[in-house]
Amino acid sequence: MEKIIEFPNTAEVTKKYVNKWVALSGDYKKVVASGETLSEVLKKISSKKRAMVFRVLPDLTYAPSQF
């Protein structure tokens, strides 16, 4: 039987960082760094901090597709 792992909902924490890169704490509950580019965020977090880095996208109500 496969185990399904659910990703934590980070919408509330990241809502003011749309179109930016963010580094989240290990528990995904707070933003520890943010920036316009990935390299900017990586420079802000030390190698000793445990963080996950994401690109925050706008909340789309539909996904455009081409036929």
CNS distance restraints for C-alpha pairs under 8 A (distance, minus, plus):
assign (resid   8 and name CA) (resid  28 and name CA) 7.13 0.50 0.50
assign (resid  10 and name CA) (resid  14 and name CA) 6.11 0.50 0.50
assign (resid  10 and name CA) (resid  28 and name CA) 6.73 0.50 0.50
assign (resid  10 and name CA) (resid  29 and name CA) 7.32 0.50 0.50
assign (resid  11 and name CA) (resid  15 and name CA) 5.61 0.50 0.50
assign (resid  13 and name CA) (resid  29 and name CA) 6.63 0.50 0.50
assign (resid  13 and name CA) (resid  30 and name CA) 6.14 0.50 0.50
assign (resid  13 and name CA) (resid  31 and name CA) 6.96 0.50 0.50
assign (resid  14 and name CA) (resid  18 and name CA) 7.24 0.50 0.50
assign (resid  14 and name CA) (resid  22 and name CA) 7.91 0.50 0.50
assign (resid  14 and name CA) (resid  31 and name CA) 7.32 0.50 0.50
assign (resid  14 and name CA) (resid  56 and name CA) 6.94 0.50 0.50
assign (resid  17 and name CA) (resid  21 and name CA) 7.54 0.50 0.50
assign (resid  17 and name CA) (resid  22 and name CA) 7.42 0.50 0.50
assign (resid  17 and name CA) (resid  34 and name CA) 7.66 0.50 0.50
assign (resid  17 and name CA) (resid  56 and name CA) 6.32 0.50 0.50
assign (resid  18 and name CA) (resid  56 and name CA) 5.13 0.50 0.50
assign (resid  18 and name CA) (resid  57 and name CA) 5.48 0.50 0.50
assign (resid  18 and name CA) (resid  58 and name CA) 5.53 0.50 0.50
assign (resid  19 and name CA) (resid  36 and name CA) 7.75 0.50 0.50
assign (resid  19 and name CA) (resid  55 and name CA) 6.88 0.50 0.50
assign (resid  19 and name CA) (resid  56 and name CA) 5.41 0.50 0.50
assign (resid  19 and name CA) (resid  57 and name CA) 5.38 0.50 0.50
assign (resid  19 and name CA) (resid  58 and name CA) 6.73 0.50 0.50
assign (resid  20 and name CA) (resid  34 and name CA) 6.84 0.50 0.50
assign (resid  20 and name CA) (resid  35 and name CA) 5.79 0.50 0.50
assign (resid  20 and name CA) (resid  36 and name CA) 5.09 0.50 0.50
assign (resid  20 and name CA) (resid  37 and name CA) 7.10 0.50 0.50
assign (resid  20 and name CA) (resid  55 and name CA) 5.92 0.50 0.50
assign (resid  20 and name CA) (resid  56 and name CA) 5.64 0.50 0.50
assign (resid  20 and name CA) (resid  57 and name CA) 7.73 0.50 0.50
assign (resid  21 and name CA) (resid  34 and name CA) 5.56 0.50 0.50
assign (resid  21 and name CA) (resid  35 and name CA) 5.35 0.50 0.50
assign (resid  21 and name CA) (resid  36 and name CA) 6.01 0.50 0.50
assign (resid  21 and name CA) (resid  37 and name CA) 6.10 0.50 0.50
assign (resid  21 and name CA) (resid  38 and name CA) 5.91 0.50 0.50
assign (resid  21 and name CA) (resid  41 and name CA) 6.77 0.50 0.50
assign (resid  21 and name CA) (resid  53 and name CA) 7.03 0.50 0.50
assign (resid  21 and name CA) (resid  54 and name CA) 5.70 0.50 0.50
assign (resid  21 and name CA) (resid  55 and name CA) 4.45 0.50 0.50
assign (resid  21 and name CA) (resid  56 and name CA) 6.10 0.50 0.50
assign (resid  22 and name CA) (resid  31 and name CA) 6.49 0.50 0.50
assign (resid  22 and name CA) (resid  32 and name CA) 7.55 0.50 0.50
assign (resid  22 and name CA) (resid  33 and name CA) 5.71 0.50 0.50
assign (resid  22 and name CA) (resid  34 and name CA) 4.26 0.50 0.50
assign (resid  22 and name CA) (resid  35 and name CA) 6.58 0.50 0.50
assign (resid  22 and name CA) (resid  41 and name CA) 6.71 0.50 0.50
assign (resid  22 and name CA) (resid  53 and name CA) 5.58 0.50 0.50
assign (resid  22 and name CA) (resid  54 and name CA) 5.45 0.50 0.50
assign (resid  22 and name CA) (resid  55 and name CA) 6.35 0.50 0.50
assign (resid  22 and name CA) (resid  56 and name CA) 7.07 0.50 0.50
assign (resid  23 and name CA) (resid  31 and name CA) 5.77 0.50 0.50
assign (resid  23 and name CA) (resid  32 and name CA) 5.58 0.50 0.50
assign (resid  23 and name CA) (resid  33 and name CA) 5.12 0.50 0.50
assign (resid  23 and name CA) (resid  34 and name CA) 6.26 0.50 0.50
assign (resid  23 and name CA) (resid  41 and name CA) 6.87 0.50 0.50
assign (resid  23 and name CA) (resid  45 and name CA) 7.78 0.50 0.50
assign (resid  23 and name CA) (resid  51 and name CA) 5.77 0.50 0.50
assign (resid  23 and name CA) (resid  52 and name CA) 5.34 0.50 0.50
assign (resid  23 and name CA) (resid  53 and name CA) 4.22 0.50 0.50
assign (resid  23 and name CA) (resid  54 and name CA) 6.40 0.50 0.50
assign (resid  24 and name CA) (resid  28 and name CA) 5.32 0.50 0.50
assign (resid  24 and name CA) (resid  29 and name CA) 7.06 0.50 0.50
assign (resid  24 and name CA) (resid  30 and name CA) 5.67 0.50 0.50
assign (resid  24 and name CA) (resid  31 and name CA) 4.53 0.50 0.50
assign (resid  24 and name CA) (resid  32 and name CA) 5.59 0.50 0.50
assign (resid  24 and name CA) (resid  33 and name CA) 7.31 0.50 0.50
assign (resid  24 and name CA) (resid  51 and name CA) 5.32 0.50 0.50
assign (resid  24 and name CA) (resid  52 and name CA) 5.17 0.50 0.50
assign (resid  24 and name CA) (resid  53 and name CA) 6.27 0.50 0.50
assign (resid  24 and name CA) (resid  54 and name CA) 7.84 0.50 0.50
assign (resid  25 and name CA) (resid  29 and name CA) 6.32 0.50 0.50
assign (resid  25 and name CA) (resid  30 and name CA) 5.62 0.50 0.50
assign (resid  25 and name CA) (resid  31 and name CA) 6.29 0.50 0.50
assign (resid  25 and name CA) (resid  32 and name CA) 6.13 0.50 0.50
assign (resid  25 and name CA) (resid  50 and name CA) 6.68 0.50 0.50
assign (resid  25 and name CA) (resid  51 and name CA) 4.85 0.50 0.50
assign (resid  25 and name CA) (resid  52 and name CA) 6.64 0.50 0.50
assign (resid  26 and name CA) (resid  50 and name CA) 5.82 0.50 0.50
assign (resid  26 and name CA) (resid  51 and name CA) 5.20 0.50 0.50
assign (resid  26 and name CA) (resid  52 and name CA) 6.64 0.50 0.50
assign (resid  28 and name CA) (resid  52 and name CA) 7.85 0.50 0.50
assign (resid  32 and name CA) (resid  45 and name CA) 7.58 0.50 0.50
assign (resid  32 and name CA) (resid  51 and name CA) 7.78 0.50 0.50
assign (resid  33 and name CA) (resid  41 and name CA) 6.01 0.50 0.50
assign (resid  33 and name CA) (resid  44 and name CA) 6.36 0.50 0.50
assign (resid  33 and name CA) (resid  45 and name CA) 6.66 0.50 0.50
assign (resid  34 and name CA) (resid  40 and name CA) 7.87 0.50 0.50
assign (resid  34 and name CA) (resid  41 and name CA) 5.55 0.50 0.50
assign (resid  35 and name CA) (resid  40 and name CA) 5.77 0.50 0.50
assign (resid  35 and name CA) (resid  41 and name CA) 5.43 0.50 0.50
assign (resid  36 and name CA) (resid  40 and name CA) 6.94 0.50 0.50
assign (resid  36 and name CA) (resid  41 and name CA) 7.94 0.50 0.50
assign (resid  37 and name CA) (resid  41 and name CA) 6.64 0.50 0.50
assign (resid  38 and name CA) (resid  42 and name CA) 6.22 0.50 0.50
assign (resid  39 and name CA) (resid  43 and name CA) 6.18 0.50 0.50
assign (resid  40 and name CA) (resid  44 and name CA) 6.51 0.50 0.50
assign (resid  41 and name CA) (resid  45 and name CA) 6.52 0.50 0.50
assign (resid  42 and name CA) (resid  46 and name CA) 7.68 0.50 0.50
assign (resid  45 and name CA) (resid  49 and name CA) 6.58 0.50 0.50
